[in-house]
Amino acid sequence: MACILVVVLSIFGIVLNELIHLHIVIPNDPEYRARKYDNVYQLLGLRGRILDRNGVVLAESISGCDFVIDRKDDALTNKYINRETLPGELAKLAGVSEERIVEALSDSNPRRTTKICTITDDATIQEIRQRKRRDNTTNRIAGVSISDERSVRSYPNGARLCHVLGFVNHAGDGVYGIEQRFDSELTGTNGMVQAVYDGKRREIRSRRIAEVNPEHGHDIYLTIDNNVQYILETALSKSLTEFQAESGTIIVQRVKTGEILGMATLPSFKPQEYNQHFSDEWKNIAISRTYEPGSVMKAVTVAVALQWGVISEDTVFDVGNTGVWYYAGKPLRDRVYGKVRAREILMQSSNIGTAQIGLLLAEPRPSKGFMQPNELLWRSFNAMGFGEKTGIELVGEENGIFWNYKRKAMWNKLTPTRVPLGQSISVTAIQLVNAYATIGNGGYRMQPTILKEIRSHNGELIRKQEPIIKGRPLSQKVCERMLDMLQSVTQKSPRGTGWRANLPSYTVAGKTGTGQIPINGHYNHSDYNVSFIGIYPATRPELAILVTIEKPRGSVRSGGGVAAPTFAAVAEEIGHYLGIPADKTPNEQKTR
């Protein structure tokens, strides 16, 4: 009995010693990690989402793994691996063509490993890992590896709104658009777990040594409406094809708040395939491309001239009967003849009449505080937002080119007759639509904004973007008169230059523009930037829409023939979608 008792106690002593060693000694041993009893793995802090104003997801991050082909994987020599059927099996798992797998496994491939795609489906990832571990089964696969879990950026709508959104590069950094502008807000922080495993490499959750929870990035809500954006890109694509144009832009802005409801620029690219495009294709031409706008600037010229009392609606201008006017030794051609007033200048887009208004604006006016030549012209245009960034929350916005009047070398005798026409000045599309929105907003110039609000991953409000007033360059009375005169541009009888922008349900105040493209100091007489900008309903403005088409190649190449019908194609549909009440009577709608 004594011997038995000694043996039993010895056994219990050995077990107790092992328990103490496993549960007390090892966890406190500084060489614990070297003994492979624990491991550290990360918990992904996902990048925040980008959503439209209604909560539709435009960009989001999900966890995924890279699917990589290793053509020198030792497991490929396993007798259970069928090399003939393997490419088909791998292609099915990855959701790619079998040809890609065959090419990656080919001995002619100079690289040992080839990334095929990124897999975000957890079940597929788990199946691949399980089939890789099976040694003695015909269900085993080889020649493939799965990377550690990482964050994968996804754009559910493909190329839609790509220039506004930007993209995330392979380093995880935001490039262009919202992705870059709000990179710090969107970026999440990874967490980590230092875990303890049992003999079968299963984690013992109760024995975790350390745990840091991940922090997901904030969500960015835009003022963009995804449905409006779809309408814009669909119509713009159709117009570029119909008129054989190189590129185009459409912007929709709420006149009262400065909110951008849609910003379409084509050609586009898929953010997830950004590396298949040249870097110039990533830029948002709505804010980064400057160009001479042409006749759409005439509305600004008339508005500021009325504001400063330089002209009235009844001021008469004699544009002659020859269609040519010489000033500073240079001819200016026109299709308008005789004596005209501001309304006719806008409706028929008179070059000579507008140039004569420009000369009046260029005169010194000491009584109004403008002592220098061109000072009033420059200051009034600058107050409308030209020559400076609008401040929209996007990367890459340009100032445009509008030289200060003090730079005498940049202002010659001809300049004040050309700037009012939209020449000798370069602007961006966002500056133009914002200037017209100012007319529609009773003279208040709002800062264009594409940000609605920022919320935490849990929905807590971090920041709400409030409307910002940049100034008031025009009075309510002047804006009312401008809206009335600009309606004549879109009337069918008598026909204004923008009659094709006339809408069935809404009155439209707008202006056409056909800007020549300067090349090597001279204007190209075959290539144009054609535009139409409309404010509607003209009787109670809600939206300003800009349409710019670059280099149309068809038989029609004017703003009235190309941009105006494109405006009409989107404006009516957007108005009904947003529930904007019609301001035309039933009789007016019938006689449109």
C-alpha positions in Angstrom: 0.0 0.0 0.0 2.8 2.4 0.8 4.5 1.7 -2.5 1.2 2.3 -4.4 0.7 5.5 -2.5 4.2 6.7 -3.4 3.6 5.9 -7.1 0.2 7.7 -7.1 1.5 10.8 -5.4 4.5 10.9 -7.7 2.1 10.8 -10.7 0.0 13.6 -9.3 3.2 15.5 -8.5 4.4 15.2 -12.1 1.0 16.4 -13.4 0.8 19.3 -10.9 4.4 20.3 -11.9 3.4 20.3 -15.6 0.3 22.3 -14.9 2.2 24.9 -13.0 4.8 25.0 -15.8 2.1 25.5 -18.5 -0.1 28.0 -16.7 2.3 30.0 -14.6 5.9 29.6 -15.6 5.6 29.6 -19.5 3.3 32.7 -19.7 5.8 34.7 -17.6 8.8 33.4 -19.4 10.5 36.2 -21.5 11.4 33.6 -24.1 7.7 32.6 -24.3 7.2 33.9 -27.9 10.4 32.1 -29.0 8.8 28.9 -27.9 5.9 29.5 -30.4 3.2 29.1 -27.8 1.8 32.5 -28.9 1.4 34.6 -32.0 0.4 38.1 -32.9 -2.1 38.9 -35.6 -3.7 42.1 -36.7 -7.3 43.2 -36.7 -8.1 45.3 -39.8 -9.1 48.9 -39.3 -11.1 49.4 -42.4 -11.1 52.6 -44.5 -14.2 54.7 -44.1 -17.0 54.7 -46.7 -17.9 57.4 -49.2 -21.7 57.8 -49.6 -24.0 60.0 -51.6 -26.4 62.4 -50.0 -29.1 59.6 -49.6 -26.7 57.1 -48.1 -25.9 55.1 -51.3 -22.4 53.6 -51.0 -20.0 55.0 -53.6 -16.8 53.5 -52.1 -16.2 51.1 -49.3 -13.4 48.9 -47.9 -13.8 45.2 -47.2 -11.4 42.5 -46.1 -9.8 40.3 -48.7 -6.8 38.3 -49.6 -4.6 38.3 -52.7 -4.8 35.2 -54.9 -1.2 34.5 -56.1 0.1 31.8 -58.4 3.5 30.3 -57.5 4.7 28.3 -60.5 7.5 26.7 -58.5 5.4 25.5 -55.6 6.9 22.2 -54.4 3.4 20.8 -53.9 3.0 20.8 -57.7 5.0 17.5 -57.8 2.6 15.8 -55.5 1.2 12.6 -57.1 -2.4 13.7 -56.3 -2.1 16.9 -58.2 -3.5 16.7 -61.8 -1.6 19.3 -63.8 -4.1 19.2 -66.6 -7.2 20.0 -64.6 -5.5 22.3 -62.1 -5.7 25.5 -64.1 -9.5 25.1 -64.5 -9.9 24.4 -60.8 -7.9 27.5 -59.8 -9.7 29.7 -62.4 -13.0 28.6 -61.0 -12.0 29.4 -57.4 -10.5 32.8 -58.4 -13.3 33.7 -60.7 -11.0 34.5 -63.6 -10.3 33.0 -67.1 -8.4 29.7 -67.3 -6.0 31.4 -69.8 -4.7 33.7 -67.1 -3.9 30.7 -64.8 -2.2 28.8 -67.6 -0.1 31.8 -68.5 0.9 32.3 -64.9 1.9 28.6 -64.5 3.8 28.5 -67.8 7.5 28.0 -67.7 7.8 31.0 -70.1 6.6 33.3 -67.3 9.7 35.1 -66.1 8.2 35.7 -62.6 7.9 32.9 -60.1 4.8 34.5 -58.5 2.0 36.3 -60.2 -0.9 38.1 -58.5 -4.1 37.1 -60.2 -6.8 38.9 -58.3 -8.0 39.8 -54.8 -10.7 37.6 -53.2 -13.1 39.0 -50.7 -15.4 36.1 -50.3 -14.6 34.4 -46.9 -16.0 31.0 -48.0 -13.8 30.9 -51.1 -10.7 31.9 -49.0 -11.4 29.2 -46.5 -11.9 26.6 -49.2 -8.6 27.4 -50.9 -6.8 27.2 -47.5 -8.4 23.8 -46.7 -7.6 22.3 -50.1 -4.0 23.4 -49.9 -3.6 21.6 -46.6 -4.9 18.2 -47.8 -1.9 16.0 -48.5 -3.4 12.7 -49.5 -6.5 13.5 -51.4 -7.3 14.1 -55.0 -9.2 17.2 -53.9 -6.0 18.9 -53.1 -4.7 22.0 -55.1 -1.3 23.4 -55.4 0.6 26.3 -57.1 -1.5 28.9 -55.3 -1.1 30.9 -52.2 -3.4 33.3 -50.3 -1.9 36.4 -48.7 -2.7 37.6 -45.2 -6.0 39.5 -44.8 -5.9 43.1 -46.0 -8.2 45.9 -46.7 -9.6 46.0 -50.3 -11.2 49.2 -51.7 -14.4 48.6 -53.7 -16.3 51.0 -55.9 -19.8 49.4 -56.5 -20.7 51.7 -59.4 -17.5 51.1 -61.4 -16.4 54.2 -63.3 -19.3 56.4 -62.2 -18.2 59.6 -60.4 -14.6 58.4 -60.7 -13.0 61.8 -61.0 -14.8 63.1 -57.9 -14.0 59.9 -55.8 -10.4 59.4 -56.8 -8.9 56.1 -55.8 -6.7 54.3 -53.3 -3.3 53.1 -54.5 -1.4 49.9 -53.6 0.1 51.6 -50.6 -3.3 52.4 -49.2 -3.1 56.1 -49.8 -5.9 58.2 -51.3 -5.0 59.7 -54.7 -7.1 62.6 -56.2 -10.7 63.4 -55.4 -12.4 62.7 -52.1 -10.0 59.8 -51.4 -7.1 62.2 -51.2 -8.8 65.3 -49.8 -10.2 63.4 -46.8 -7.5 60.7 -46.6 -6.8 61.3 -42.9 -10.6 61.1 -42.0 -11.1 58.0 -44.1 -8.0 56.1 -42.9 -8.6 53.5 -40.2 -6.1 52.1 -37.6 -5.4 48.4 -37.3 -5.8 46.6 -34.0 -3.9 43.6 -32.8 -4.2 40.4 -30.8 -1.4 38.5 -29.1 -3.0 35.1 -28.7 -2.1 31.8 -27.0 -2.6 28.6 -28.9 -3.0 25.0 -27.8 -1.1 22.0 -29.3 -3.3 21.9 -32.3 -2.7 25.6 -33.0 -6.2 26.6 -31.8 -6.4 29.9 -30.1 -7.3 29.9 -26.4 -9.4 33.1 -26.2 -9.4 33.3 -22.4 -5.6 33.4 -22.4 -5.1 36.4 -24.8 -2.0 38.3 -23.7 -2.8 41.6 -25.4 -5.7 42.9 -27.5 -6.1 46.3 -29.2 -9.4 47.0 -31.0 -9.2 48.4 -34.5 -10.6 51.9 -35.3 -12.4 52.1 -38.6 -12.2 55.3 -40.6 -15.0 58.0 -40.7 -17.7 57.9 -43.4 -17.9 60.8 -45.8 -21.3 61.8 -47.1 -21.3 63.8 -50.3 -23.8 66.3 -51.6 -23.8 64.2 -54.8 -27.1 62.4 -55.7 -26.2 59.1 -57.3 -29.3 59.1 -59.5 -28.6 62.6 -60.7 -25.0 61.5 -61.5 -26.3 58.6 -63.5 -28.6 60.9 -65.6 -25.6 63.2 -66.3 -23.1 60.5 -67.3 -25.7 58.8 -69.5 -26.6 62.0 -71.4 -23.0 63.2 -71.6 -21.8 59.8 -73.0 -24.5 60.0 -75.7 -23.6 63.6 -76.6 -19.9 62.8 -76.9 -20.7 60.0 -79.3 -23.3 62.0 -81.3 -21.1 65.0 -81.8 -17.8 63.1 -82.0 -16.3 65.1 -79.2 -13.2 64.5 -77.2 -14.4 65.2 -73.7 -17.2 66.9 -71.7 -18.4 68.1 -68.4 -21.8 68.6 -66.8 -22.2 70.2 -63.3 -25.4 70.6 -61.3 -25.4 73.1 -58.5 -28.1 74.2 -56.0 -28.1 78.0 -56.3 -29.1 78.7 -52.7 -26.6 76.4 -50.9 -23.8 75.8 -53.4 -24.2 72.1 -53.1 -23.0 70.1 -56.1 -25.7 67.4 -56.9 -23.8 66.0 -59.9 -20.4 66.4 -61.5 -19.8 64.3 -64.6 -16.6 64.3 -66.7 -15.9 61.9 -69.5 -13.8 60.0 -70.6 -13.7 58.2 -67.3 -11.8 55.3 -65.7 -12.4 52.5 -63.2 -10.8 53.5 -59.8 -10.0 49.8 -59.1 -8.0 49.7 -62.4 -6.4 53.1 -62.1 -3.0 51.8 -63.1 -4.3 50.9 -66.5 -4.7 54.6 -67.4 -2.4 57.5 -67.8 -2.2 59.9 -64.9 -3.8 62.7 -66.9 -6.9 60.7 -67.1 -7.3 60.7 -63.3 -7.7 64.5 -63.2 -11.1 66.1 -62.7 -11.3 68.5 -65.7 -14.3 70.2 -64.1 -12.0 71.9 -61.6 -8.5 71.4 -63.1 -8.8 72.3 -66.8 -8.8 76.0 -67.6 -10.1 77.3 -71.0 -11.4 80.4 -72.7 -15.2 80.1 -72.1 -16.5 82.3 -75.0 -19.9 83.9 -75.0 -21.2 82.4 -71.7 -19.1 85.2 -70.2 -21.4 87.8 -71.8 -24.0 87.3 -69.1 -21.4 88.2 -66.4 -20.4 91.3 -68.4 -23.9 92.6 -68.7 -24.7 91.8 -65.0 -21.7 93.6 -63.5 -22.3 96.6 -65.9 -25.9 96.9 -64.7 -24.7 96.5 -61.1 -22.3 99.5 -61.3 -24.7 101.6 -63.3 -22.4 101.6 -66.3 -25.4 100.7 -68.5 -29.1 100.3 -68.2 -31.5 98.0 -70.0 -32.3 100.8 -72.3 -28.7 101.8 -73.2 -28.4 101.6 -77.0 -25.3 100.3 -78.7 -24.7 100.7 -82.4 -22.9 97.6 -83.7 -23.0 98.7 -87.3 -24.3 97.1 -90.4 -21.2 95.5 -91.8 -20.7 92.7 -89.2 -17.2 93.9 -88.5 -15.9 96.4 -86.0 -12.3 97.5 -85.8 -10.7 98.5 -82.5 -6.9 98.8 -81.8 -6.3 97.7 -85.4 -8.0 94.4 -84.9 -11.4 93.2 -86.4 -14.2 91.8 -84.3 -16.9 90.0 -86.3 -20.6 89.8 -85.4 -23.8 88.4 -86.7 -25.9 91.1 -85.2 -26.6 94.4 -87.0 -27.9 97.9 -86.2 -28.7 99.3 -82.8 -29.1 96.9 -79.9 -29.8 96.9 -76.1 -28.7 94.5 -73.4 -31.5 92.1 -74.1 -30.6 91.8 -77.8 -26.9 91.5 -77.0 -27.6 88.5 -74.8 -30.3 86.9 -76.9 -28.4 87.1 -80.2 -24.9 86.9 -78.5 -23.5 90.2 -80.0 -19.7 90.3 -79.9 -19.5 94.0 -80.8 -22.2 95.1 -78.3 -20.5 93.2 -75.5 -17.0 94.6 -76.4 -18.5 98.1 -76.2 -19.8 97.4 -72.7 -16.3 96.2 -71.8 -14.8 99.5 -72.8 -17.2 101.3 -70.6 -16.3 99.0 -67.7 -12.6 99.6 -68.4 -12.9 103.4 -67.9 -11.6 104.9 -64.6 -14.5 105.9 -62.4 -13.3 108.0 -59.5 -16.8 108.7 -58.2 -17.1 105.0 -57.5 -13.6 104.5 -56.2 -12.0 103.0 -59.3 -9.1 105.3 -60.2 -7.2 103.1 -62.7 -8.1 101.9 -66.2 -9.5 98.4 -66.2 -9.8 98.4 -62.4 -13.6 98.2 -62.3 -13.6 95.5 -65.0 -11.1 93.4 -63.1 -12.6 93.9 -59.6 -16.2 93.2 -60.8 -15.2 90.0 -62.6 -13.0 88.9 -59.6 -15.9 89.5 -57.3 -17.9 86.9 -59.4 -15.2 84.4 -58.6 -12.8 84.5 -61.6 -9.1 84.3 -61.1 -9.3 82.4 -57.8 -10.2 79.0 -56.5 -13.8 78.4 -55.4 -12.7 76.4 -52.4 -14.6 73.2 -53.3 -13.4 70.2 -51.3 -11.5 68.5 -54.1 -7.8 68.1 -54.9 -6.4 69.8 -58.0 -8.6 72.9 -58.4 -7.0 75.6 -60.5 -7.3 79.4 -60.2 -7.8 80.0 -63.8 -6.0 82.9 -65.6 -7.2 86.4 -65.1 -4.4 88.9 -64.7 -4.7 91.7 -62.1 -5.3 95.1 -63.7 -2.1 96.3 -62.1 0.0 94.1 -64.3 0.1 96.5 -67.2 2.1 94.2 -69.4 -0.9 91.7 -69.4 -3.5 94.4 -70.3 -3.2 96.0 -73.7 -5.7 98.2 -75.4 -7.5 95.2 -76.9 -7.9 93.2 -73.6 -11.0 95.1 -72.2 -12.9 94.3 -75.5 -12.0 90.6 -75.3 -12.4 89.6 -71.7 -16.1 90.4 -71.7 -16.4 88.0 -74.7 -14.8 85.2 -72.8 -11.4 85.6 -74.5 -8.0 86.6 -72.9 -9.4 85.0 -69.7 -9.3 81.3 -68.7 -11.7 79.8 -66.3 -12.7 76.5 -64.9 -16.1 74.9 -65.3 -16.8 75.1 -61.5 -16.1 78.9 -61.6 -18.6 79.4 -64.4 -21.5 77.4 -63.0 -20.9 79.2 -59.6 -21.1 82.6 -61.3 -24.4 81.7 -62.9 -25.6 80.3 -59.6 -24.9 83.7 -58.1 -27.3 85.3 -60.5 -29.9 82.7 -59.6 -29.3 83.3 -55.9 -30.1 87.0 -55.8 -26.5 88.0 -56.0 -25.1 85.9 -53.2 -22.0 84.0 -54.3 -21.9 80.7 -52.4 -18.8 78.5 -52.0 -19.4 75.3 -54.1 -19.4 72.3 -51.8 -19.4 68.6 -52.4 -19.3 67.6 -48.7 -22.5 67.1 -46.8 -21.2 65.7 -43.5 -18.7 63.4 -41.9 -19.8 60.6 -39.5 -18.0 58.1 -37.5 -18.2 54.4 -38.3 -20.9 54.1 -35.6 -22.9 56.9 -37.1 -21.9 59.7 -34.8 -21.9 63.1 -36.5 -18.4 64.5 -36.6 -18.9 67.5 -38.9 -21.7 69.0 -40.9 -20.9 71.3 -43.8 -22.9 74.5 -43.6 -23.4 76.9 -46.6 -20.7 79.5 -46.9 -21.4 82.9 -48.5 -18.3 84.2 -50.3 -19.8 87.7 -51.0 -22.6 89.5 -52.8 -21.4 91.1 -56.0 -24.9 91.6 -57.5 -28.1 93.0 -56.1 -31.5 91.3 -56.0 -32.8 93.8 -58.6 -30.0 93.2 -61.1 -30.4 89.4 -60.8 -34.1 89.6 -61.4 -33.5 91.7 -64.6 -30.8 89.3 -65.7 -33.0 86.3 -65.2 -35.7 87.9 -67.3 -33.3 88.9 -70.1 -31.6 85.5 -70.1 -34.9 83.8 -70.7 -35.0 85.4 -74.1 -31.9 83.4 -75.0 -33.9 80.1 -74.7 -37.1 81.3 -76.3 -38.2 79.7 -79.6 -40.0 82.8 -80.8 -38.1 85.0 -81.5 -35.3 82.5 -81.5 -32.4 83.1 -79.2 -29.1 81.3 -79.6 -30.1 78.7 -76.9 -33.6 77.9 -78.0 -32.7 74.2 -78.0 -32.4 74.4 -74.2 -36.1 75.2 -73.8 -37.9 72.8 -71.5 -41.5 71.6 -71.4 -42.1 72.3 -67.8 -39.7 74.9 -66.7 -38.6 78.4 -67.8 -34.9 78.6 -68.4 -32.5 81.5 -68.1 -29.3 80.7 -69.8 -26.5 81.5 -72.2 -24.6 79.7 -75.0 -20.9 79.9 -75.6 -18.7 78.8 -78.5 -15.1 79.4 -77.4 -12.2 79.2 -79.8 -9.2 77.3 -78.7 -5.9 79.3 -78.8 -2.9 77.5 -80.2 0.6 79.1 -80.4 -0.8 82.6 -79.9 -3.6 82.2 -82.5 -7.1 80.9 -82.4 -7.9 77.6 -84.0 -10.9 78.2 -86.3 -11.9 74.5 -86.4 -11.8 73.4 -82.7 -14.1 74.9 -80.0 -15.2 74.5 -76.4 -18.9 74.8 -76.6 -21.1 75.5 -73.6 -24.5 76.2 -72.3 -25.3 77.3 -68.7 -28.9 77.4 -67.6 -30.7 78.5 -64.4 -34.1 77.1 -63.8 -36.9 77.5 -63.0 -36.1 81.0 -64.0 -39.0 82.4 -62.0 -37.8 80.8 -58.7 -34.3 79.4 -59.4 -33.3 76.1 -57.8 -30.5 74.7 -60.0 -27.7 75.9 -62.3 -26.5 73.4 -64.8 -23.3 73.8 -66.9 -22.7 71.7 -70.0 -19.3 72.0 -71.7 -18.3 69.8 -74.7 -14.7 69.9 -76.0 -13.9 69.8 -79.7 -17.1 68.5 -81.3 -16.2 67.2 -84.7 -19.7 66.8 -86.3 -21.4 69.2 -88.7 -22.8 71.1 -85.7 -20.1 72.8 -83.5 -21.8 75.6 -81.6 -22.9 75.9 -78.0 -26.5 76.3 -79.1 -26.4 73.2 -81.3 -24.4 70.9 -79.1 -24.4 71.9 -75.4 -28.0 73.4 -75.3 -29.8 70.1 -76.3 -27.6 68.2 -73.9 -28.7 70.6 -71.1 -32.3 69.9 -72.1 -31.8 66.2 -72.0 -30.8 66.3 -68.3 -32.5 69.3 -66.9 -36.2 68.3 -67.3 -35.5 64.8 -66.0 -33.6 66.0 -63.0 -36.2 68.6 -62.2 -39.0 66.0 -62.0 -36.8 63.5 -60.1 -36.1 66.2 -57.4 -39.7 67.2 -57.3 -39.1 70.8 -58.4 -42.6 72.3 -59.3 -43.1 73.3 -62.9 -43.4 77.1 -63.4 -44.9 76.9 -66.9 -48.7 77.1 -67.3 -50.4 74.2 -69.2 -50.8 76.5 -72.2 -47.1 77.4 -72.1 -46.2 73.7 -72.0 -48.4 73.0 -75.0 -46.8 75.8 -77.0 -43.2 75.0 -76.1 
